[in-house]
Amino acid sequence: MNLAELQKKLTAAARLQPPDDRVPYAFEKRIMALLAERAEASRQMFWARGLWRAAVSCVVLAVICGAVTLFVPEVADGGNDLSQDLENTLLASADPGEAPIP
């Protein structure tokens, strides 16, 4: 919503109407101040809602991962240790006992 464009449209519509004695003093200024305040609040609410949704989804994902870890039984892999395999693979080229490959 473009606030300046809305203000122009409201002002043009108000100028077409004859003045009325029932309208309180400085009514238009109060309305315009409320519109500006509401536009600012909507931007803040947009970010707040998005961040809360992201936080909630992260908590749900953490709970699901924790439940999977607790309730899925461990499978015996016959003594294969992935950390040892990774270390042996990464440090294979740094082993001083091997001769360099020509």
KASUL-V253712 format. One record per residue. RES is the residue in one small letter. D_CENTER is the distance of its C-alpha to the mean C-alpha in Angstrom with 1 decimal. Layout:
<<RES/D_CENTER> <RES/D_CENTER>>
//
This chain:
<<m/21.9> <n/24.2> <l/25.5> <a/28.6> <e/29.6> <l/29.3> <q/31.4> <k/34.0> <k/34.2> <l/34.6> <t/37.2> <a/39.1> <a/39.2> <a/40.3> <r/43.1> <l/44.5> <q/45.1> <p/48.1> <p/47.4> <d/47.6> <d/48.9> <r/46.5> <v/43.4> <p/42.8> <y/43.0> <a/40.0> <f/38.1> <e/36.5> <k/35.2> <r/33.6> <i/31.9> <m/30.6> <a/29.3> <l/27.4> <l/26.0> <a/24.7> <e/23.2> <r/21.6> <a/20.0> <e/18.5> <a/17.3> <s/15.6> <r/13.5> <q/12.6> <m/12.1> <f/9.7> <w/7.3> <a/8.5> <r/8.1> <g/4.6> <l/4.3> <w/7.4> <r/6.9> <a/5.0> <a/7.9> <v/10.4> <s/10.0> <c/10.6> <v/13.5> <v/14.9> <l/14.9> <a/16.7> <v/19.1> <i/20.0> <c/20.6> <g/22.7> <a/24.6> <v/25.4> <t/26.7> <l/28.8> <f/30.3> <v/30.9> <p/34.4> <e/35.0> <v/37.1> <a/39.9> <d/39.9> <g/43.5> <g/42.8> <n/40.5> <d/38.2> <l/35.3> <s/34.9> <q/38.6> <d/38.4> <l/35.5> <e/37.4> <n/40.6> <t/39.0> <l/37.3> <l/40.4> <a/43.0> <s/43.4> <a/43.8> <d/46.7> <p/49.7> <g/52.2> <e/51.6> <a/53.3> <p/51.2> <i/51.2> <p/53.5>>
//
